[in-house]
Amino acid sequence: MTADEAFTRLALNTHSLMEFVFGISEIVMGCIHMRNCPAQVRIPIYLLVAGIVGVSRSVANSVRSMQMQEDSRRQHVQEVEVSSSTPLIQRTTETLSSRRLWKLLTHLLAVFALLWVICGLVWTYGTQPQFNNRTEANFCQKEVYSFAKAMSVIRTIILCVYFSVTCFCVGFLADFGSRRVDTGDRMPLQSPPPSYRSV
């Protein structure tokens, strides 16, 4: 396993753990306080859905991390099994398609999470509840409101970092690939041998 793969796996595992912990806490808070915020009934729903998406992203990232480890192990095995090339090509194609599917799923979940966080920011910061009189229409339990505000800010920061790193990596790889072509990593074309005419 290369240093890049090890760093990527460490980042995925750390992100998965954070998403899982935040997701479970959001699910618990959303379920407990489902009817405790009449000022904005969408706040507990926001927490519940954000928690489910967070746990789903955690699972998807964990699967991607395990796939990277399996791909690295298979690469070493493939170097030994050079003689049976056809099964290796089939297995490599299956591995790549599965890996692309999980990568696509994690990116789609990240886009949905970003849109959902924007909704959560609008719902939490667009509401001015009071925390004392439960009989008033603008009442909201202080714990759930403060928790929703904090989690929407934390999730915004996490998603901004996620998309920034993703865009940087895509840009860096595209730039690196174009430099390899420009510097002549490809084999130079050979000119045909000169033809000799008989005089």
Legacy VTK file of the C-alpha trace (Angstrom):
# vtk DataFile Version 3.0
C-alpha trace
ASCII
DATASET POLYDATA
POINTS 199 float
0.000 0.000 0.000
1.363 3.378 -1.008
1.508 6.416 1.262
-1.316 8.086 -0.731
-3.590 5.074 -0.270
-2.786 4.902 3.445
-3.572 8.608 3.878
-6.815 8.267 1.909
-7.896 5.297 4.029
-7.052 7.171 7.240
-9.076 10.195 6.065
-12.027 7.993 5.074
-11.988 6.125 8.407
-11.777 9.364 10.415
-14.596 10.896 8.387
-16.677 7.728 8.795
-16.252 7.765 12.565
-17.223 11.447 12.810
-20.254 10.952 10.556
-21.373 7.931 12.592
-21.093 9.692 15.968
-22.769 12.879 14.722
-25.436 10.885 12.898
-26.413 8.791 15.911
-26.580 11.875 18.139
-28.780 13.676 15.590
-31.114 10.695 15.273
-31.465 10.463 19.066
-32.092 14.206 19.500
-34.540 14.311 16.597
-36.542 11.351 17.933
-36.598 12.555 21.549
-37.677 16.114 20.685
-39.924 15.381 17.692
-42.849 17.290 19.260
-40.883 19.776 21.362
-40.426 22.547 18.829
-43.762 23.932 17.571
-41.984 27.158 16.549
-40.405 25.205 13.679
-41.581 21.603 13.432
-39.008 20.909 10.697
-36.020 21.219 13.077
-36.428 17.750 14.669
-37.135 16.287 11.202
-33.978 17.990 9.922
-31.965 16.365 12.716
-33.481 12.936 12.084
-32.851 12.970 8.316
-29.362 14.493 8.729
-28.521 11.705 11.167
-29.734 8.982 8.805
-27.741 10.509 5.926
-24.681 10.808 8.186
-24.832 7.153 9.203
-25.352 6.172 5.544
-22.283 8.191 4.524
-20.334 6.549 7.317
-21.246 3.086 6.027
-20.458 4.058 2.409
-17.060 5.485 3.385
-16.257 2.368 5.412
-17.083 0.161 2.428
-14.863 2.319 0.194
-12.026 2.023 2.711
-12.375 -1.765 2.818
-12.454 -1.869 -0.974
-9.222 0.121 -1.143
-7.575 -2.346 1.222
-8.885 -5.282 -0.839
-7.711 -3.637 -4.091
-4.254 -3.172 -2.634
-4.139 -6.822 -1.563
-5.357 -7.988 -4.978
-2.741 -5.909 -6.730
-0.014 -7.837 -4.910
-1.708 -11.134 -5.755
-2.047 -10.152 -9.419
1.668 -9.540 -9.677
2.185 -13.174 -8.727
-0.620 -14.628 -10.894
0.571 -13.282 -14.241
-0.033 -16.550 -16.099
-3.860 -16.545 -15.764
-4.553 -13.144 -17.337
-8.206 -13.591 -18.345
-9.635 -14.162 -14.831
-7.533 -11.265 -13.559
-8.954 -8.889 -16.155
-12.491 -9.975 -15.268
-11.871 -9.546 -11.532
-10.208 -6.154 -12.061
-13.191 -4.934 -14.128
-15.642 -6.089 -11.441
-13.563 -4.397 -8.736
-13.401 -1.110 -10.649
-17.145 -1.030 -11.344
-17.955 -1.798 -7.696
-15.521 0.850 -6.500
-16.988 3.443 -8.884
-20.497 2.607 -7.677
-19.587 3.222 -4.022
-17.690 6.386 -4.949
-20.735 7.668 -6.848
-22.980 6.795 -3.891
-20.775 8.707 -1.432
-20.718 11.762 -3.713
-24.499 11.690 -4.179
-24.988 11.410 -0.416
-22.602 14.347 0.065
-24.579 16.492 -2.390
-27.860 15.594 -0.663
-26.269 16.302 2.730
-25.145 19.738 1.503
-28.648 20.602 0.274
-30.169 19.288 3.509
-27.748 21.348 5.629
-28.775 24.456 3.689
-32.409 23.652 4.547
-31.409 23.147 8.178
-29.617 26.499 8.282
-32.698 28.244 6.881
-35.016 26.505 9.349
-32.883 27.014 12.455
-31.553 30.519 11.832
-34.839 31.684 10.306
-36.715 30.876 13.521
-36.724 33.095 16.605
-38.248 30.859 19.285
-38.804 31.475 22.964
-37.749 28.819 25.463
-39.931 29.477 28.538
-43.656 29.091 27.836
-44.532 25.700 26.324
-48.069 26.767 25.489
-46.959 29.495 23.063
-46.851 28.764 19.343
-43.261 30.035 19.047
-41.900 27.725 21.768
-38.964 25.437 21.107
-36.999 23.285 23.542
-33.692 25.082 24.071
-31.604 21.884 23.892
-32.921 20.778 20.494
-32.722 24.286 19.024
-29.151 24.875 20.220
-28.111 21.390 19.122
-29.624 21.895 15.645
-27.814 25.238 15.254
-24.502 23.743 16.348
-24.828 20.652 14.152
-25.806 22.676 11.088
-22.653 24.784 11.491
-20.448 21.715 12.120
-21.910 19.889 9.124
-21.444 22.967 6.927
-17.751 23.095 7.858
-17.300 19.348 7.277
-19.013 19.493 3.874
-17.026 22.573 2.799
-13.793 20.775 3.680
-15.009 17.630 1.880
-15.874 19.471 -1.338
-12.716 21.619 -1.189
-10.477 18.564 -0.836
-12.385 16.735 -3.583
-12.091 19.682 -5.992
-8.399 20.124 -5.119
-7.676 16.440 -5.718
-9.538 16.419 -9.041
-7.734 19.578 -10.158
-4.359 18.287 -9.004
-4.794 14.941 -10.756
-5.945 16.632 -13.969
-2.962 19.010 -13.833
-0.584 16.167 -13.009
-1.924 14.098 -15.915
-1.539 16.958 -18.387
2.028 17.617 -17.203
2.922 13.969 -17.730
1.727 14.226 -21.307
3.539 17.558 -21.824
6.838 16.309 -20.430
6.824 13.368 -22.794
6.134 10.405 -20.556
4.735 8.681 -23.570
7.076 6.839 -25.892
8.259 9.091 -28.724
7.041 8.226 -32.184
9.770 6.750 -34.289
10.256 8.036 -37.762
10.198 5.396 -40.494
13.586 4.231 -41.740
14.856 6.064 -44.791
14.113 4.446 -48.106
17.045 3.896 -50.461
16.563 4.330 -54.122
18.619 2.336 -56.519
20.413 4.518 -59.033
LINES 1 200
199 0 1 2 3 4 5 6 7 8 9 10 11 12 13 14 15 16 17 18 19 20 21 22 23 24 25 26 27 28 29 30 31 32 33 34 35 36 37 38 39 40 41 42 43 44 45 46 47 48 49 50 51 52 53 54 55 56 57 58 59 60 61 62 63 64 65 66 67 68 69 70 71 72 73 74 75 76 77 78 79 80 81 82 83 84 85 86 87 88 89 90 91 92 93 94 95 96 97 98 99 100 101 102 103 104 105 106 107 108 109 110 111 112 113 114 115 116 117 118 119 120 121 122 123 124 125 126 127 128 129 130 131 132 133 134 135 136 137 138 139 140 141 142 143 144 145 146 147 148 149 150 151 152 153 154 155 156 157 158 159 160 161 162 163 164 165 166 167 168 169 170 171 172 173 174 175 176 177 178 179 180 181 182 183 184 185 186 187 188 189 190 191 192 193 194 195 196 197 198
